[in-house]
């Protein structure tokens, strides 16, 4: 067991959570800048319709990410638990099978995406605002072609965090985003390539992250061994990866399904102005929420490792501290949304009509954000300890079970587009209550198990 593994099982939980969450948070914030920067340059440098095209394309990017997250998170949970139990060969086999899976899935996704790009974009909302289709098509054509590198990097970062090395994952994301910030204005303005230039800049940046991760894995510094014989397909390992990672996939796919419903509903009740406004709001939400998911990225290897090592007191402690940390960050994001909604919208667009619609909407959408910490931690906790069914249920609550039906129902009650905005805080509140009940019940089961203390083993 190397030093990083020893820390997962023995270091003070508060210090350990900070040590793993800080680089993860920085990395997630930096990663959020990919789409944030694209949206700013496109919204201000191309047009509001360009931002609308990006809004249509974004959930498709999230769908691509969902496959990578499914493999990465599912494999990371298994790796953390194997390392905690001392089963190193099983951990290495999981790494190899994860890379086989992500390669196959990415190639299939790229092929389907390029062949059926126009029908896919129409499904995701371009049909209700056809003037946005050319922008979305130009952007996604390039993104599809480079998505294999993106998927590899996303999955790899989860695997690297599972061994307790959050700094490498952070650096890979900083490299990609930093390069993207530099290349975006060059391709958009200097080369006058518009939204296609933004996509090229993004793909080149993702390729740089890919190269960095490859160099790290080949350097011998990782405790995860990557050797040819570990790449032999094992259906049992692949099944476990998919089953454990499926809730993450469901959550991301739920976001894509939500985007289909949302974009079409926004187009019907508010036209392209509403779609353009939500494009900016979605980027703001991502940027403000990413620090919370950084905490989660730090929590999961700790919870998974100590669950595998039967140190249940440490599992309980990291869950509690994670909820507190996420709640503080969520409350901060809520405050920004309520006090500076107009200024936040003005960062993306110049059209006053879009700013007016967006600034009102963001204040409503963020109403219940201070309480969502329990919801975010609960689903991720179940993933970390390998309990797929409750994680799947919790991952479906907000978007699929509550939000999508409410987006259909509330506008028809006479509320119109206001009903769409109100659906968000109602869904947040309802899913948080159920998540709190399930997590409290789960935590009580640990009270009946004799924990193996941190200084044991």
N, C-alpha and C positions, 0 to 999 in steps of 0.2 A: 504494500500500500504506500503510494507516494505522499508527499507532504500535503498536496491539495486535497487528497482523499481523507487524510487524517483531520484536516481542518473541518471538513464537512461533518465529521462525527464528534468533534471535541471542542472547537472554538466557541466562545460565548456567542449565543444566537444573535444578539443585537449587533455585535461587531461583524459577525459573519454575513448577516443579511445586508448590512451596509457595504461590506467589501464586495459582495457579488452583485448587489442591486445598483450601486453607483455606476460602475462601468456599463452595466446593462441598460440603466436609465439613460446615460449619455448616448449609448449606442442606439437606443430606440428613438430618442429625440432626434439624433442625427439622421436616422433612417426615415423619420417622418418628414425631414426636410426635402427628401426626394420629390414627393408629390407637392409639398408646400412651395418649394422653389419653382417647380414647373408651373404651378397654378399662378404664382405671382408674375412670373415672366410672360406667361401666355395671356393672363387676364389683362395685364397692363400693356404688354408689348404687341400682342396680336389683336385680341378683341374679347368682349364678353362672350361672344359666340364661340370663340376658341376655348374659353373656360367651360362653356356648356358642353362642347365636344369632349373635353377632358372628363367632365362629369359623367358622360355616357360611357367613356372608356374605363373609368376608374374601377367599377365593380368587376370588370373582366380581369383587370390586373389583380384584384383581390382574390378572384377565383384561381388564378395561377398560383398566387401566394398560398392559397388554402391547401393545395396539394403538397407544397413544400413544407408548410407548417404541420400538416398531418404526419408526414414522414419524420420530420425533425423532432417534433414534440413527442410522438409515439416512441421513437427510438431513444430519445433522451431520457424519458421516464424509465424505460427498460434498462438503459445503461446505468443510470444512477442507482437503481435498486440492485443490479448485479454487482456494481462496485461496492455498495454498502454490505452486501452479503459475501464479498470476496470471490465472486465468480467472474474472474477476469476474462477467461476465454470466451464465455458467453457474451460479455460486453463487447469484445472485439468482433465477434461474429455479427452482432447487431449492427455495428458500424458499417461493415461491409455490405450487409443486406439492405441497409438504409440507402446506400449510394446506388445499388442496383435498382431499387424501387424508384428513386427520384429521377434517375436517367430515363427509365422506361416511361414513366408518367409524363415527364416533360416533353418528350418527343411526340407522344400521342396528342398532348394538348396543343403543341405548336402546329401539328399537321391539321387538326380539326379547325383550329383558329384561322389559319391562313386560307383554307378551302372555303369556309363558311362565314367569312368575316362580315359581309353585309347583313345576312339574316341575323347573325348574333347581335350586331349593333342595333338593328331594328328592334329586336327582342328587348334589349336593355334600355330602350327609351327613344332611340332615334326616329322611330316611326311616328311618334307624337310631336316631334320637332325636327322635320327633315332637313332644315337648314343647318343643323348641327352635324349631320352625317358625314360630310366631307372632312371636317376637322377630326372627328373621332376615327375615321378610317385611316387617314394619314398617320395619326399617332399610333394606333394599335397595330398597323402592319409592321412597323419597325419593332415595337415592343414584343410582339409574338416571336419575331426572328431571334431576339436576344434573350428570351425568357428562360432558356436552359441554364444560362450562367446565373441568372437571378435565383432560380429555384435551388440550384446547388449551394449558393451562398446562404440562403435563408435556412435550409435544412442543416448545413454544416455549422452555422452559428449556434443552433440548438444543441447539437452534439458536443461542440466544444464547451458550452456552458455546463453540460452534464458532468464533465470532469472537473468542474470548479474553476475553469479558466475563462472568466468573463471578459478579461482585458483583451484577449485576442479577438473575440467576437466584436467587442467595441471598436477596435482598431479597423477591422475589416469594413464596418459600416461607415466609419469616419473617412476612410480612404474613398469609398464609393461616393458618398454625399459631397465631400469636399471637391472631388473632381467634377461632380455634376454641377455644383454652383459655379465653377470656373467655365465649364464647357457650355452651359445653357445660353448665356448671352452671346457667346461666340457663334454658335450654330443658329440661334434665332435671329440675331441682329447683324452680325458681321457677315455671315454667309447668307443671310436673308432667307432662311429655310423655314421660318415660322414654326408651326406646331410639330412638323416632322423633325425639325432641328432639335426641339426639346426631347423628342423620343430618342434620337440618335445619341444625344448627350447622356441620357439616362442609361442606355444599353452599354455604351463605352465605359461608363462609371461602374456599372454592375460587373463588367468583365474584369475591371481592375480589382474589385473585391474578390472575384473568383480566383485570380492569379495569386493574390496574397494568401488566401486560405490553402491553396494547393502547396505553396511554398512552406507554410507552417506545418502541414501534415507530413511533408517530406523531410522536414528539418530534424525530426527525432525528438523535438521538445514536447510533443503531445504524449500524454499517458495512454491515449487510444491508438493502438497499433493498426495500421492500414497496410495489410499485406495481401498478395494475390489470392491465397487460399481462403481468406476471410470473405471474399466476394462470391463464393460458391452459394447459389440461391438455396435458401432453406425456407420452405413454405410455412413452417411453424413460426419461425422468427418473423417473417413478413406479415403473417396473420396477426401476430401480437402487436407489431408496429402499427398496422392499420387500425386494429380494434381500439388501442389506447389513444391513437392520434385522431380517430374519427370525430370525437367531439370538437376538436379544434377545426377540423375540416367542416363540420356542420355549422359551427359558428361563422366561419368565413363564407361558406356557401349561403348561409342564411342572410348574410350581408348582401350577397349578390342577388339573391331572390328578392330581398327587400328593395334593392336598387331598381329592379325591374318594376315592381309595384309602385315604388316611390316616384321614379322618373316619369312613368306614365300618368300617375295621379297628379303630379305637379304640372305636367304638360296640359292635362285636361282642365284643372282648376285655376292654374296661374300662368300657363304659357311658358315660353322660353325664359322669361324674366325669373320665374320661380325656380326653374332648373338651374339657371346661371347662379342665382343666389345660393341655392343649396350646394352648388359646387364649391363655393367659398366656405360655407359653413362646415362642410364635411372635412375640408382641410384643417380648419380651425379645431374641430373636434379631435382629429387625429393628433395634431400637434400638442394639444392640452392633455390628451389621454395617454400619450406615449410614456410619460414618466411613471404612470400607474402600472403599465405593463412592464416597465423596467423592474419595478418591485417584484412583480410576479415572476419574471425571468430569474431574479435572484432567489426567490422563495422555492421554486420547484426542485432544483437539485438538492437543496437542504432537506426538504420534506421527503423526497424520494429516497435519498441516501439513508436518512435516519429511520425511515419506515422499513427499508430493507435490513437495516442493522438492529431493528426492534427497539430503538430508542424513542419511544412514543412521547415521552415528556418533551423532547426537543421538537417533535412534530407539532405538538399543540402550541408550544411557545412561538415557533416561527409563523404559524397561522395567525395567532393573535397580533403579533407585531406587524405582520404584513397588512392586516385589516386596518390597524391604526395609521400606518404610513400611507396607504392608498387613500384613506378617508381625508387625511390632511391635504394631499395633493389634489383630490377631487374638489374639495372646498375652495382651494385656491383658484382652480380653473373656473369654477362657478362664479366666483367673485369677479374675475376678469370679464366673463361673458355678460354679466349684468351691468358692469360699470363702463365698459369700453366696447360695446357691441358695434357702434358706428365706426370707430377707429379700426377695429379688427376687419370689418367688411371693406373699408377703404384701402386696405393693403392689397386687395385682389382686383378690384374693379374701379372704374371711373364713372360709370353710368349711375346717376343718382337714383333712378327707379330701382335698380338692383340693390343698391346700398340700403334703401328704405325698407324694402321687403326683407332683406337678409338680417338687418339689425333688429327688427321686431321678432323675426323667427328665432334667432339664436337665443334671445332672452327666454323665450318659452321652452325651447328644446332643452336648455340646460337647467330647468327648474329643479329637477330631482337629482341632479348629479352628485350633491354632497353625500348621498346615502348609498351610492352604488358600489362602494368599496367591498362590502360583504359579497355582493353578486360576483364581482370580478375575481375575488380570491377563492370563492367556493368552488367554482368550476375548475379552476386551475389546480386547486388542491387535490381534487379527485383524480385528475389526470396524473399528477405527480406520484400518487400512491398506487396507480394502476387500476383504479376503479372506473371502468369505462361507462357503465350504465348511468350512474348518477351524474357523471360529468356531461354525458350526452343530454340528459334531461335539462340540466341547468344551462347548457350552451344554447338550447333551443328556446328557452323561456322568453327572453326579451324580444328577440327579433321575429321568430316564427310563430310562437304561441300567442303572444300579445300584440306586438307592434303591427305586423302585417294585417291581421283582421281589423285592428282599430283604424288603420289608414283607409281601409275600405269603408268602414261603417261610419265613422265620425263626420266626414265631409257630407255624407248623404243626409245628416240630421239637420241641415241648414247652416252648418258652420263653414262649409266650403273649405278653402285652403287653411283656415284657422284650425279646423279639425285635424288636419295632417300634423301641424306643429304640436297640438295638444297631445296627440297620440304618444309622443316621445316620453314626456315625464310620467304619464300614466303607466306606460310599459316598464319604465325604470323602477317605479315604486312597487308595482305588483311583483315583478321578478325578484326584487331585493327581499321582499317579505318571505317568499317561498325559499329563496336561497338561504336566508338566515335560519329558518326552521330546519332545513335539511342539514346544514353545517352544525348547528347546535346538537342535533340528534347524533351525528357522527362523532363529534368530540366526546360525547358522553360514553361512547363505546370504549374509548381508550381508558376510561376510569376503571373498567373492569379487567384490564390487562396489566399485569405486573411489568412496568417499564424496565428496560436495561439502561441503567444510568450512563451519563456521558463519559464517566471515567472508567466504565467497565470495558470488557473486550480489549 
